[in-house]
Amino acid sequence: MSARLRKLFVTAAVAAVTATAANAQKKYDPGASDAEIKVGNIMPYSGPASSYGVIGKAEAAYVNMINEQGGINGRKINFISYDDAYSPPKAIEQARKLVESDEVLFIFQSLGTPSNSAIMKYMNAKKVPQLFVASGGTKFGDPKNFPWTMGFQPNYQSEGRIYAKYILEHFPDGKIAVFWQNDDAGKDQFKGLKDGLGDKVGMIIAEKSYEVSDPSIDSQIVALHDSGADIFFSWAAPKGSAQAIRKVGELGWKPKFFLANTATTIASVLKPAGLEYSKGIISTAYIKDPTDPVWKDDAGMKKWLGFMDKYYPDGDKANANNAYAYVQSQALIQVLKQCGDDLTRENVMKQAANLHDFASDMLLPGITVNTSADDYFPIEQMQLMRFNGESWELFGPIISGEVGHDAGH
């Protein structure tokens, strides 16, 4: 063999080896290719929880921005979002469509405790990630039994425990009345409060539940008012919470008022309820509130405002759901970046369970995202905040409400 031929032969062999190595590094499951990553999403764009629909729109806008900047490792994200009207049977139908006909790599940020509970067994049987569930349900952090499902926001039991800590410290002789949504979310929040109160659980002297579809909740609020309680909890979706705030105000009742952090948006809850009735309400936060003047010179807030202006100009900057969607989207992008060229469903879950001190532009300072193979609760810290009639004001330290990691087993 001539030297020239030998050289050509070696070059070809090296090229073949290099090509094989490159191909070996690229691993794809359905929904991923050299060109794109298909991500599924389910939102209540209609129905009783439709005020949350803006989350899906803001996430789609964030994906557009990422795609315009060249995508992730050269791949564009194809974000496919469907409406389930906050109906579990409809959620099942949409999850099947995303997995079986759209063939997405995974489902990201499907919203609502009832909807996610409905699709959880299916997603795990199919071994398709149900990633960063938009619900604080504690059950969504159970890697032993549901390894393909992971929540994101602080779980409801953590939130309940944080309020309990505050009440035991400041109002140990208080009498508590609880208004809760009769579903997994409401039960979960209520459990956190009870567990947090521990042997002082007798402080709860009255409780009433309601269905998300109830047109009016007046009778429940009147009964809770009549109980003689001086501390009131509302664990309800935005519409129910707005009705509860208004009714408490109309009754002239002035309890220490605690509001679930999923219902704290000024635009869709406090304004419709009446700002005069909302003054003094206490809740928790883990995301910067766009209406709080304390962030006006904050670099992260400026980045978010720039994103809203350019990619979601008709989105409401006073609506905290748009800030929430941004945090979720940044976490999604982090996971996809960590996946590199191994875009298998297994690696998506592996990387989601491998986040260390991840911070987002819109998370409160000091709050970071941490996960591991046996910790599927990305955020477990919050700070208390109080509504001053115009905006929310943070107070006190960052509090952890960690739930034992065997929670929900």
C-alpha positions as CSV (number, residue, x, y, z in Angstrom):
1,M,0.0,0.0,0.0
2,S,1.5,3.4,-1.0
3,A,2.1,5.9,1.7
4,R,-0.6,8.2,0.2
5,L,-3.2,5.4,0.2
6,R,-2.2,4.4,3.7
7,K,-2.6,8.0,4.9
8,L,-6.1,8.2,3.2
9,F,-7.0,4.9,4.8
10,V,-6.0,6.0,8.3
11,T,-7.8,9.4,7.8
12,A,-11.0,7.5,6.8
13,A,-10.7,5.2,9.8
14,V,-10.2,8.1,12.2
15,A,-13.2,9.9,10.6
16,A,-15.3,6.7,11.0
17,V,-14.3,6.3,14.7
18,T,-15.0,10.0,15.4
19,A,-18.4,9.8,13.7
20,T,-19.3,6.7,15.7
21,A,-18.2,8.4,18.9
22,A,-20.3,11.5,18.1
23,N,-23.3,9.3,17.3
24,A,-22.7,7.3,20.4
25,Q,-22.9,10.5,22.5
26,K,-26.2,11.5,21.0
27,K,-29.1,9.6,22.5
28,Y,-32.7,10.3,21.7
29,D,-36.1,9.1,22.9
30,P,-39.3,10.0,21.1
31,G,-39.6,13.8,21.0
32,A,-35.9,14.6,20.6
33,S,-33.8,14.8,17.5
34,D,-30.8,16.8,16.1
35,A,-33.3,19.6,15.3
36,E,-35.9,19.8,18.1
37,I,-37.1,18.9,21.5
38,K,-40.8,18.4,21.9
39,V,-42.2,19.5,25.3
40,G,-45.9,18.9,26.2
41,N,-47.9,21.1,28.5
42,I,-51.5,21.0,29.9
43,M,-53.2,24.2,31.2
44,P,-56.7,25.3,32.3
45,Y,-57.1,27.9,29.5
46,S,-60.9,27.6,30.2
47,G,-63.0,26.5,33.2
48,P,-63.1,27.5,36.9
49,A,-59.3,27.9,37.2
50,S,-58.7,29.7,33.8
51,S,-57.0,32.6,35.5
52,Y,-53.9,30.3,35.7
53,G,-53.9,30.0,31.8
54,V,-51.5,33.0,31.6
55,I,-48.8,30.6,32.9
56,G,-48.9,28.5,29.8
57,K,-48.8,31.7,27.6
58,A,-45.8,33.1,29.4
59,E,-44.0,29.7,29.2
60,A,-44.6,29.6,25.4
61,A,-43.3,33.2,25.2
62,Y,-40.1,32.1,27.1
63,V,-39.6,29.2,24.8
64,N,-39.9,31.6,21.8
65,M,-37.2,33.7,23.3
66,I,-34.9,30.7,23.8
67,N,-35.6,29.5,20.2
68,E,-34.8,33.0,18.8
69,Q,-31.5,32.9,20.7
70,G,-30.6,29.6,18.9
71,G,-32.3,27.0,21.1
72,I,-30.7,24.6,23.5
73,N,-27.4,23.0,22.2
74,G,-28.6,24.0,18.7
75,R,-32.1,22.4,19.1
76,K,-35.3,24.3,19.0
77,I,-38.0,23.6,21.6
78,N,-41.4,22.7,20.2
79,F,-43.8,23.7,23.0
80,I,-47.2,22.0,22.6
81,S,-49.8,23.2,25.1
82,Y,-53.4,21.9,25.4
83,D,-56.4,23.0,27.5
84,D,-58.0,20.6,30.0
85,A,-60.4,23.2,31.5
86,Y,-59.2,22.0,35.0
87,S,-61.0,18.7,34.4
88,P,-59.2,15.5,35.3
89,P,-60.8,13.3,32.6
90,K,-59.9,15.9,30.0
91,A,-56.3,16.0,31.4
92,I,-56.0,12.3,30.9
93,E,-57.2,12.7,27.3
94,Q,-54.6,15.5,26.6
95,A,-51.8,13.6,28.3
96,R,-52.5,10.6,26.0
97,K,-52.6,12.8,23.0
98,L,-49.2,14.5,23.9
99,V,-47.5,11.2,24.6
100,E,-49.0,8.9,22.0
101,S,-49.8,11.1,19.0
102,D,-47.5,14.2,19.4
103,E,-44.8,12.0,20.9
104,V,-43.4,14.6,23.2
105,L,-40.2,13.9,25.1
106,F,-41.9,14.8,28.4
107,I,-44.7,16.8,29.9
108,F,-43.7,20.0,31.7
109,Q,-45.7,22.1,34.1
110,S,-49.2,20.5,33.7
111,L,-51.3,22.5,36.1
112,G,-53.5,21.6,39.0
113,T,-53.5,19.0,41.7
114,P,-56.6,17.1,40.4
115,S,-55.3,17.0,36.8
116,N,-51.9,15.9,37.8
117,S,-53.2,13.3,40.2
118,A,-55.3,11.9,37.3
119,I,-52.4,11.5,34.8
120,M,-49.7,10.5,37.3
121,K,-50.2,6.7,37.1
122,Y,-50.3,6.8,33.3
123,M,-47.1,8.9,33.0
124,N,-45.2,6.6,35.3
125,A,-46.5,3.5,33.5
126,K,-45.3,5.0,30.2
127,K,-42.1,6.2,31.8
128,V,-42.5,9.7,30.5
129,P,-41.4,12.5,32.8
130,Q,-44.2,14.6,34.4
131,L,-41.8,17.4,35.2
132,F,-42.1,20.4,37.5
133,V,-45.8,19.8,38.1
134,A,-47.7,23.1,38.6
135,S,-49.2,22.2,42.0
136,G,-47.9,22.2,45.5
137,G,-49.3,18.7,46.1
138,T,-46.9,16.9,48.4
139,K,-47.7,13.6,46.6
140,F,-45.7,14.9,43.6
141,G,-42.4,14.5,45.5
142,D,-42.4,10.7,45.9
143,P,-39.5,9.3,43.9
144,K,-39.9,5.9,45.5
145,N,-43.4,5.3,44.1
146,F,-43.6,7.8,41.3
147,P,-40.1,8.2,39.9
148,W,-41.3,10.0,36.7
149,T,-43.2,12.8,38.5
150,M,-41.6,15.8,40.2
151,G,-43.1,19.0,41.6
152,F,-41.4,22.3,41.8
153,Q,-43.0,25.0,43.9
154,P,-43.0,24.7,47.7
155,N,-45.4,21.9,48.6
156,Y,-48.6,22.7,50.4
157,Q,-47.6,20.9,53.6
158,S,-44.4,23.0,53.8
159,E,-46.6,26.1,53.4
160,G,-49.0,24.9,56.1
161,R,-46.1,24.2,58.5
162,I,-44.6,27.7,57.9
163,Y,-47.9,29.4,58.9
164,A,-48.2,27.1,61.9
165,K,-44.7,28.2,63.1
166,Y,-45.7,31.8,62.8
167,I,-49.0,31.4,64.6
168,L,-47.5,29.4,67.5
169,E,-44.9,32.1,67.9
170,H,-47.2,35.2,67.6
171,F,-50.7,34.1,68.4
172,P,-50.4,31.0,70.7
173,D,-53.9,31.7,72.2
174,G,-55.6,32.2,68.9
175,K,-58.8,30.4,67.7
176,I,-58.5,29.2,64.1
177,A,-61.2,28.8,61.4
178,V,-60.2,27.1,58.2
179,F,-61.9,27.4,54.8
180,W,-60.5,24.8,52.3
181,Q,-61.0,23.5,48.8
182,N,-62.4,20.0,48.9
183,D,-59.7,18.3,46.8
184,D,-56.2,17.0,47.2
185,A,-54.7,20.5,47.3
186,G,-57.0,21.7,50.1
187,K,-56.5,18.6,52.1
188,D,-52.8,18.8,51.7
189,Q,-52.6,22.4,52.9
190,F,-54.8,21.6,55.9
191,K,-52.7,18.6,56.8
192,G,-49.5,20.8,56.8
193,L,-51.2,23.3,59.2
194,K,-52.4,20.6,61.5
195,D,-49.0,18.8,61.5
196,G,-47.3,22.1,62.1
197,L,-49.5,23.0,65.1
198,G,-48.7,19.5,66.6
199,D,-50.2,19.2,70.1
200,K,-51.8,22.7,69.7
201,V,-54.0,21.4,66.9
202,G,-57.0,22.1,69.2
203,M,-56.5,25.8,68.2
204,I,-58.6,25.0,65.1
205,I,-62.2,25.4,66.3
206,A,-64.0,25.4,62.9
207,E,-63.6,24.3,59.3
208,K,-65.7,24.4,56.2
209,S,-64.9,23.1,52.7
210,Y,-66.2,24.0,49.3
211,E,-66.1,22.7,45.7
212,V,-64.2,24.6,43.1
213,S,-67.4,24.7,41.0
214,D,-69.6,26.2,43.8
215,P,-71.2,29.4,42.6
216,S,-71.2,30.9,46.1
217,I,-69.4,30.2,49.4
218,D,-71.2,32.7,51.6
219,S,-72.8,30.2,53.9
220,Q,-69.4,28.6,54.7
221,I,-67.9,32.0,55.5
222,V,-70.8,33.1,57.7
223,A,-70.6,29.8,59.7
224,L,-66.8,30.3,60.2
225,H,-67.4,33.9,61.3
226,D,-70.0,32.7,63.8
227,S,-67.6,30.2,65.3
228,G,-65.8,33.0,67.2
229,A,-62.5,32.4,65.6
230,D,-59.9,35.3,65.5
231,I,-57.6,33.6,62.9
232,F,-58.9,32.7,59.4
233,F,-57.3,30.6,56.7
234,S,-58.4,30.5,53.1
235,W,-57.1,27.6,51.1
236,A,-58.9,28.0,47.9
237,A,-58.3,28.6,44.2
238,P,-58.2,32.3,43.1
239,K,-62.0,32.6,42.5
240,G,-62.9,31.0,45.8
241,S,-60.3,33.1,47.7
242,A,-61.6,36.3,46.1
243,Q,-65.1,35.5,47.2
244,A,-63.9,34.6,50.7
245,I,-62.0,37.9,51.2
246,R,-65.0,39.9,50.0
247,K,-67.4,38.0,52.3
248,V,-65.1,38.3,55.3
249,G,-64.9,42.1,54.6
250,E,-68.7,42.5,54.1
251,L,-69.3,40.8,57.4
252,G,-67.1,43.4,59.1
253,W,-65.1,40.4,60.5
254,K,-61.5,41.3,61.3
255,P,-59.6,38.1,61.9
256,K,-55.9,37.6,61.4
257,F,-56.3,36.5,57.7
258,F,-54.0,33.9,56.1
259,L,-54.2,33.3,52.3
260,A,-52.8,30.3,50.3
261,N,-49.8,31.5,48.3
262,T,-51.4,30.1,45.1
263,A,-54.1,32.8,45.4
264,T,-52.1,36.0,46.1
265,T,-52.2,37.7,42.7
266,I,-53.4,41.3,43.0
267,A,-54.9,41.2,39.5
268,S,-57.0,38.1,39.7
269,V,-57.8,37.8,43.5
270,L,-57.3,40.9,45.6
271,K,-58.7,43.5,43.1
272,P,-61.9,41.6,42.4
273,A,-62.3,40.9,46.2
274,G,-61.7,44.6,47.0
275,L,-58.3,46.0,48.0
276,E,-59.8,47.6,51.1
277,Y,-60.9,44.1,52.3
278,S,-57.5,42.6,51.4
279,K,-55.4,44.9,53.6
280,G,-53.4,43.1,56.3
281,I,-53.7,39.6,54.8
282,I,-50.7,37.4,55.3
283,S,-49.3,34.8,52.9
284,T,-46.0,33.4,51.8
285,A,-43.7,34.1,48.9
286,Y,-40.7,32.5,47.2
287,I,-40.9,34.6,44.0
288,K,-40.3,38.4,43.6
289,D,-43.6,40.2,43.4
290,P,-43.6,42.5,40.3
291,T,-45.8,45.0,42.1
292,D,-43.4,45.4,45.1
293,P,-41.4,48.6,44.8
294,V,-38.5,47.0,46.7
295,W,-37.4,45.3,43.4
296,K,-37.5,48.4,41.2
297,D,-33.7,48.5,40.7
298,D,-33.2,44.7,41.0
299,A,-31.2,43.2,38.0
300,G,-33.3,40.1,37.9
301,M,-36.6,42.1,37.9
302,K,-35.2,44.2,35.0
303,K,-34.4,41.1,33.0
304,W,-38.0,39.8,33.6
305,L,-39.5,43.1,32.6
306,G,-37.4,43.1,29.4
307,F,-38.6,39.6,28.6
308,M,-42.2,40.6,29.2
309,D,-41.9,43.8,27.0
310,K,-40.3,41.9,24.1
311,Y,-41.9,38.4,24.1
312,Y,-45.2,38.7,26.0
313,P,-46.2,42.4,25.5
314,D,-49.9,41.8,26.2
315,G,-49.1,39.9,29.5
316,D,-50.0,41.6,32.7
317,K,-46.8,42.7,34.6
318,A,-48.8,43.0,37.8
319,N,-49.7,39.3,37.6
320,A,-47.4,37.1,39.7
321,N,-48.3,34.1,37.6
322,N,-46.2,35.6,34.8
323,A,-43.2,35.7,37.2
324,Y,-43.9,32.1,38.3
325,A,-43.9,30.9,34.7
326,Y,-40.5,32.6,34.1
327,V,-38.9,30.8,37.1
328,Q,-40.3,27.5,35.9
329,S,-39.1,28.1,32.3
330,Q,-35.6,28.9,33.6
331,A,-35.5,25.7,35.5
332,L,-36.7,23.8,32.4
333,I,-33.9,25.3,30.3
334,Q,-31.3,24.4,33.0
335,V,-32.4,20.7,32.9
336,L,-32.3,20.6,29.1
337,K,-28.8,22.2,29.1
338,Q,-27.6,19.6,31.7
339,C,-29.0,16.8,29.4
340,G,-26.5,17.8,26.7
341,D,-26.9,15.3,23.8
342,D,-28.4,12.6,26.0
343,L,-32.1,13.5,25.4
344,T,-33.6,10.4,26.8
345,R,-36.5,10.4,29.2
346,E,-34.4,8.7,31.8
347,N,-31.7,11.4,31.6
348,V,-34.3,14.2,31.7
349,M,-35.4,12.8,35.1
350,K,-31.8,12.2,36.2
351,Q,-30.8,15.8,35.5
352,A,-34.0,17.2,37.1
353,A,-32.9,15.3,40.2
354,N,-29.5,16.8,40.0
355,L,-30.1,20.6,40.5
356,H,-27.7,22.2,43.0
357,D,-28.3,25.8,44.3
358,F,-30.0,26.7,41.1
359,A,-31.2,30.4,41.3
360,S,-33.6,32.2,39.0
361,D,-33.8,35.9,38.2
362,M,-37.2,35.9,39.9
363,L,-36.7,33.8,43.0
364,L,-36.4,35.7,46.3
365,P,-32.7,36.2,47.4
366,G,-31.6,33.2,49.5
367,I,-34.1,30.8,47.9
368,T,-32.5,28.2,45.6
369,V,-33.6,25.0,43.9
370,N,-32.0,21.8,45.1
371,T,-32.9,18.2,44.2
372,S,-31.4,14.7,44.4
373,A,-32.4,11.2,43.5
374,D,-34.4,10.9,46.8
375,D,-35.4,14.6,47.1
376,Y,-38.1,15.6,44.6
377,F,-39.0,18.8,46.4
378,P,-37.1,21.5,44.5
379,I,-38.1,24.5,46.7
380,E,-38.8,24.2,50.4
381,Q,-38.2,27.7,51.7
382,M,-40.5,30.7,51.8
383,Q,-40.8,34.1,53.3
384,L,-43.9,35.6,54.9
385,M,-45.5,38.7,53.3
386,R,-48.3,41.0,54.2
387,F,-50.6,43.0,51.9
388,N,-50.5,46.8,52.7
389,G,-53.5,47.8,50.6
390,E,-51.4,48.4,47.5
391,S,-48.7,45.7,47.3
392,W,-47.2,42.8,49.2
393,E,-44.5,43.5,51.7
394,L,-42.0,40.8,52.8
395,F,-41.3,40.4,56.5
396,G,-39.3,38.1,58.7
397,P,-36.6,35.6,57.8
398,I,-36.6,32.9,55.0
399,I,-38.4,30.0,56.7
400,S,-38.0,26.3,55.8
401,G,-41.0,24.1,56.1
402,E,-39.3,20.9,55.1
403,V,-41.6,17.9,55.1
404,G,-40.0,14.5,55.9
405,H,-38.9,13.0,52.6
406,D,-41.1,10.0,53.2
407,A,-44.0,12.4,53.0
408,G,-46.9,11.0,51.0
409,H,-45.6,7.4,50.9
